[in-house]
Amino acid sequence: MALKRPSFLPSLDELERQAEARSADRGRPGSHFDHPTAKNVFIAVLIITVLAHVVGGIVFVLLGH
């Protein structure tokens, strides 16, 4: 018995049209991030990494290692 697709889900044709529309609408030229959330997460992780290294360096200097 085949499963029927629930009526509230979009059809495969509709999903394909949405994907094509998203791929046609690219970010600004020169940007490596297609999604603003990805850019924000990247910046947050970069800041946390730099801060952790700075704090770790200060701790090592204070402990004399």
Rosetta blueprint (number, residue, H / E / L):
1 M L
2 A L
3 L L
4 K L
5 R L
6 P L
7 S L
8 F L
9 L L
10 P L
11 S L
12 L H
13 D H
14 E H
15 L H
16 E H
17 R H
18 Q H
19 A H
20 E H
21 A H
22 R H
23 S H
24 A H
25 D L
26 R L
27 G L
28 R L
29 P L
30 G L
31 S L
32 H L
33 F L
34 D L
35 H L
36 P H
37 T H
38 A H
39 K H
40 N H
41 V H
42 F H
43 I H
44 A H
45 V H
46 L H
47 I H
48 I H
49 T H
50 V H
51 L H
52 A H
53 H H
54 V H
55 V H
56 G H
57 G H
58 I H
59 V H
60 F H
61 V H
62 L H
63 L H
64 G L
65 H L
